[in-house]
């Protein structure tokens, strides 16, 4: 398998992991719902190329029933959008000139 395919597998695993976190599921719970061992779920989230398409799709269905693989790849699920918004650092108020001066190295 070439490096490009290996990178795609890692990205798919990362997206599944993000979706699981966004849906506030523990890895063990998602694996149990999918009928997989937790170690298999960990391998899926790491992008292991030895995992089958059926395992990946069962894991996706366990995390987010009804969400398609395409929706996962496009990150259109509302829970992913909420997670992304939480991850963004947002300043509540602008810094004063004195505070800005302290940050000037």
PADRENRO-738426 format. One record per residue (C-alpha): residue number from 1; residue in one letter; z, x, y. Coordinates in nm, 2 decimals, m for minus. Example, Ala and Ser with C-alpha at 12.3 -4.5 7.8 and 13.67 -1.06 7.14 Angstrom:
rec n 1 | res A | z 0.78 | x 1.23 | y m0.45
rec n 2 | res S | z 0.71 | x 1.37 | y m0.11
end
This chain:
rec n 1 | res X | z 0.00 | x 0.00 | y 0.00
rec n 2 | res X | z m0.10 | x 0.14 | y 0.34
rec n 3 | res X | z 0.14 | x 0.19 | y 0.63
rec n 4 | res X | z 0.00 | x m0.11 | y 0.82
rec n 5 | res X | z 0.08 | x m0.34 | y 0.53
rec n 6 | res X | z 0.43 | x m0.19 | y 0.50
rec n 7 | res X | z 0.49 | x m0.25 | y 0.87
rec n 8 | res X | z 0.37 | x m0.61 | y 0.84
rec n 9 | res X | z 0.62 | x m0.66 | y 0.55
rec n 10 | res X | z 0.90 | x m0.52 | y 0.76
rec n 11 | res X | z 0.81 | x m0.75 | y 1.05
rec n 12 | res X | z 0.80 | x m1.05 | y 0.82
rec n 13 | res X | z 1.15 | x m0.96 | y 0.69
rec n 14 | res X | z 1.28 | x m0.91 | y 1.04
rec n 15 | res X | z 1.15 | x m1.25 | y 1.15
rec n 16 | res X | z 1.31 | x m1.42 | y 0.85
rec n 17 | res X | z 1.64 | x m1.25 | y 0.93
rec n 18 | res X | z 1.62 | x m1.36 | y 1.29
rec n 19 | res X | z 1.55 | x m1.71 | y 1.19
rec n 20 | res X | z 1.85 | x m1.71 | y 0.96
rec n 21 | res X | z 2.07 | x m1.58 | y 1.24
rec n 22 | res X | z 1.93 | x m1.83 | y 1.48
rec n 23 | res X | z 2.00 | x m2.11 | y 1.23
rec n 24 | res X | z 2.36 | x m1.96 | y 1.19
rec n 25 | res X | z 2.33 | x m1.91 | y 0.82
rec n 26 | res X | z 2.50 | x m1.64 | y 0.62
rec n 27 | res X | z 2.26 | x m1.44 | y 0.41
rec n 28 | res X | z 2.45 | x m1.53 | y 0.09
rec n 29 | res X | z 2.43 | x m1.90 | y 0.18
rec n 30 | res X | z 2.06 | x m1.89 | y 0.24
rec n 31 | res X | z 2.00 | x m1.69 | y m0.08
rec n 32 | res X | z 2.20 | x m1.95 | y m0.28
rec n 33 | res X | z 2.00 | x m2.24 | y m0.13
rec n 34 | res X | z 1.68 | x m2.06 | y m0.23
rec n 35 | res X | z 1.81 | x m1.99 | y m0.58
rec n 36 | res X | z 1.80 | x m1.61 | y m0.52
rec n 37 | res X | z 2.05 | x m1.34 | y m0.55
rec n 38 | res X | z 2.19 | x m1.21 | y m0.22
rec n 39 | res X | z 2.05 | x m0.87 | y m0.30
rec n 40 | res X | z 1.70 | x m1.02 | y m0.33
rec n 41 | res X | z 1.75 | x m1.19 | y 0.01
rec n 42 | res X | z 1.85 | x m0.85 | y 0.16
rec n 43 | res X | z 1.54 | x m0.70 | y 0.01
rec n 44 | res X | z 1.32 | x m0.98 | y 0.16
rec n 45 | res X | z 1.48 | x m0.93 | y 0.50
rec n 46 | res X | z 1.41 | x m0.55 | y 0.48
rec n 47 | res X | z 1.05 | x m0.62 | y 0.40
rec n 48 | res X | z 1.05 | x m0.50 | y 0.04
rec n 49 | res X | z 0.69 | x m0.51 | y m0.09
rec n 50 | res X | z 0.82 | x m0.59 | y m0.44
rec n 51 | res X | z 0.92 | x m0.94 | y m0.35
rec n 52 | res X | z 0.68 | x m1.22 | y m0.45
rec n 53 | res X | z 0.53 | x m1.47 | y m0.21
rec n 54 | res X | z 0.71 | x m1.75 | y m0.39
rec n 55 | res X | z 1.05 | x m1.58 | y m0.33
rec n 56 | res X | z 0.97 | x m1.54 | y 0.04
rec n 57 | res X | z 0.85 | x m1.90 | y 0.08
rec n 58 | res X | z 1.16 | x m2.03 | y m0.11
rec n 59 | res X | z 1.38 | x m1.82 | y 0.12
rec n 60 | res X | z 1.20 | x m1.96 | y 0.43
rec n 61 | res X | z 1.24 | x m2.31 | y 0.30
rec n 62 | res X | z 1.62 | x m2.25 | y 0.24
rec n 63 | res X | z 1.67 | x m2.12 | y 0.59
rec n 64 | res X | z 1.45 | x m2.38 | y 0.78
rec n 65 | res X | z 1.32 | x m2.67 | y 0.57
rec n 66 | res X | z 0.98 | x m2.77 | y 0.68
rec n 67 | res X | z 0.91 | x m2.46 | y 0.89
rec n 68 | res X | z 0.57 | x m2.31 | y 0.79
rec n 69 | res X | z 0.50 | x m1.94 | y 0.75
rec n 70 | res X | z 0.27 | x m1.96 | y 1.05
rec n 71 | res X | z 0.54 | x m2.11 | y 1.26
rec n 72 | res X | z 0.77 | x m1.83 | y 1.16
rec n 73 | res X | z 0.51 | x m1.57 | y 1.25
rec n 74 | res X | z 0.44 | x m1.73 | y 1.58
rec n 75 | res X | z 0.82 | x m1.78 | y 1.64
rec n 76 | res X | z 0.77 | x m2.14 | y 1.76
rec n 77 | res X | z 1.09 | x m2.26 | y 1.60
rec n 78 | res X | z 1.33 | x m2.39 | y 1.88
rec n 79 | res X | z 1.63 | x m2.21 | y 1.72
rec n 80 | res X | z 1.44 | x m1.88 | y 1.77
rec n 81 | res X | z 1.37 | x m1.96 | y 2.13
rec n 82 | res X | z 1.74 | x m2.04 | y 2.18
rec n 83 | res X | z 1.84 | x m1.71 | y 2.02
rec n 84 | res X | z 1.59 | x m1.52 | y 2.24
rec n 85 | res X | z 1.74 | x m1.68 | y 2.55
rec n 86 | res X | z 2.10 | x m1.58 | y 2.44
rec n 87 | res X | z 1.99 | x m1.23 | y 2.38
rec n 88 | res X | z 1.85 | x m1.19 | y 2.73
rec n 89 | res X | z 2.10 | x m1.03 | y 2.97
rec n 90 | res X | z 2.14 | x m1.27 | y 3.26
rec n 91 | res X | z 2.34 | x m1.18 | y 3.58
rec n 92 | res X | z 2.55 | x m1.47 | y 3.71
rec n 93 | res X | z 2.54 | x m1.34 | y 4.07
rec n 94 | res X | z 2.36 | x m1.07 | y 4.26
rec n 95 | res X | z 2.54 | x m0.74 | y 4.31
rec n 96 | res X | z 2.68 | x m0.67 | y 4.66
rec n 97 | res X | z 2.57 | x m0.36 | y 4.85
rec n 98 | res X | z 2.90 | x m0.19 | y 4.76
rec n 99 | res X | z 2.85 | x m0.26 | y 4.39
rec n 100 | res X | z 2.49 | x m0.14 | y 4.41
rec n 101 | res X | z 2.61 | x 0.18 | y 4.58
rec n 102 | res X | z 2.85 | x 0.25 | y 4.29
rec n 103 | res X | z 2.56 | x 0.22 | y 4.05
rec n 104 | res X | z 2.34 | x 0.46 | y 4.24
rec n 105 | res X | z 2.36 | x 0.80 | y 4.07
end
